Amino acid sequence: MIQSEQKLFRGVLVQAILDGLNKFFDKRKSNIKHRQEALQWFFHKDFHYVCDLADIQPDYILWVFTQLKNYNTNITYEQTKELLYETLTRQK
């Protein structure tokens, strides 16, 4: 069973993936800054620390991100978010 702390940090990872994919709740706002920050964060030591706290391998998160990035279809923010939570909940 996933602990509360793991759920919290998995939520952080979900948000980083969404930001990196340029999927935002409010499409009217310019989100280039958040996207760039998320993409840079994937290569920062804090990313690895959050993955450790979420009990997920960093390589797996990067693989999920790459798969979604290469999936060229019009899935919405909500659909992507739901897919990510389902995917990350299945881990351990």
MODELLER restraints for C-alpha pairs under 7 A, 6 or more apart:
rsr = mdl.restraints
at = mdl.atoms
rsr.add(forms.Gaussian(group=physical.xy_distance, feature=features.Distance(at['CA:6:A'], at['CA:53:A']), mean=6.12, stdev=0.5))
rsr.add(forms.Gaussian(group=physical.xy_distance, feature=features.Distance(at['CA:6:A'], at['CA:54:A']), mean=4.26, stdev=0.5))
rsr.add(forms.Gaussian(group=physical.xy_distance, feature=features.Distance(at['CA:6:A'], at['CA:55:A']), mean=6.63, stdev=0.5))
rsr.add(forms.Gaussian(group=physical.xy_distance, feature=features.Distance(at['CA:7:A'], at['CA:54:A']), mean=6.87, stdev=0.5))
rsr.add(forms.Gaussian(group=physical.xy_distance, feature=features.Distance(at['CA:9:A'], at['CA:50:A']), mean=6.12, stdev=0.5))
rsr.add(forms.Gaussian(group=physical.xy_distance, feature=features.Distance(at['CA:9:A'], at['CA:53:A']), mean=6.38, stdev=0.5))
rsr.add(forms.Gaussian(group=physical.xy_distance, feature=features.Distance(at['CA:9:A'], at['CA:54:A']), mean=4.95, stdev=0.5))
rsr.add(forms.Gaussian(group=physical.xy_distance, feature=features.Distance(at['CA:10:A'], at['CA:54:A']), mean=5.31, stdev=0.5))
rsr.add(forms.Gaussian(group=physical.xy_distance, feature=features.Distance(at['CA:10:A'], at['CA:88:A']), mean=6.96, stdev=0.5))
rsr.add(forms.Gaussian(group=physical.xy_distance, feature=features.Distance(at['CA:14:A'], at['CA:84:A']), mean=6.22, stdev=0.5))
rsr.add(forms.Gaussian(group=physical.xy_distance, feature=features.Distance(at['CA:14:A'], at['CA:85:A']), mean=6.94, stdev=0.5))
rsr.add(forms.Gaussian(group=physical.xy_distance, feature=features.Distance(at['CA:16:A'], at['CA:38:A']), mean=5.43, stdev=0.5))
rsr.add(forms.Gaussian(group=physical.xy_distance, feature=features.Distance(at['CA:17:A'], at['CA:65:A']), mean=6.06, stdev=0.5))
rsr.add(forms.Gaussian(group=physical.xy_distance, feature=features.Distance(at['CA:18:A'], at['CA:24:A']), mean=6.86, stdev=0.5))
rsr.add(forms.Gaussian(group=physical.xy_distance, feature=features.Distance(at['CA:19:A'], at['CA:34:A']), mean=6.10, stdev=0.5))
rsr.add(forms.Gaussian(group=physical.xy_distance, feature=features.Distance(at['CA:19:A'], at['CA:35:A']), mean=4.92, stdev=0.5))
rsr.add(forms.Gaussian(group=physical.xy_distance, feature=features.Distance(at['CA:19:A'], at['CA:38:A']), mean=5.98, stdev=0.5))
rsr.add(forms.Gaussian(group=physical.xy_distance, feature=features.Distance(at['CA:20:A'], at['CA:35:A']), mean=4.68, stdev=0.5))
rsr.add(forms.Gaussian(group=physical.xy_distance, feature=features.Distance(at['CA:20:A'], at['CA:38:A']), mean=5.17, stdev=0.5))
rsr.add(forms.Gaussian(group=physical.xy_distance, feature=features.Distance(at['CA:20:A'], at['CA:39:A']), mean=5.44, stdev=0.5))
rsr.add(forms.Gaussian(group=physical.xy_distance, feature=features.Distance(at['CA:21:A'], at['CA:69:A']), mean=6.29, stdev=0.5))
rsr.add(forms.Gaussian(group=physical.xy_distance, feature=features.Distance(at['CA:22:A'], at['CA:35:A']), mean=5.79, stdev=0.5))
rsr.add(forms.Gaussian(group=physical.xy_distance, feature=features.Distance(at['CA:23:A'], at['CA:77:A']), mean=5.32, stdev=0.5))
rsr.add(forms.Gaussian(group=physical.xy_distance, feature=features.Distance(at['CA:24:A'], at['CA:77:A']), mean=6.13, stdev=0.5))
rsr.add(forms.Gaussian(group=physical.xy_distance, feature=features.Distance(at['CA:25:A'], at['CA:77:A']), mean=6.29, stdev=0.5))
rsr.add(forms.Gaussian(group=physical.xy_distance, feature=features.Distance(at['CA:41:A'], at['CA:47:A']), mean=6.11, stdev=0.5))
rsr.add(forms.Gaussian(group=physical.xy_distance, feature=features.Distance(at['CA:48:A'], at['CA:58:A']), mean=6.00, stdev=0.5))
rsr.add(forms.Gaussian(group=physical.xy_distance, feature=features.Distance(at['CA:51:A'], at['CA:57:A']), mean=6.12, stdev=0.5))
rsr.add(forms.Gaussian(group=physical.xy_distance, feature=features.Distance(at['CA:51:A'], at['CA:58:A']), mean=5.74, stdev=0.5))
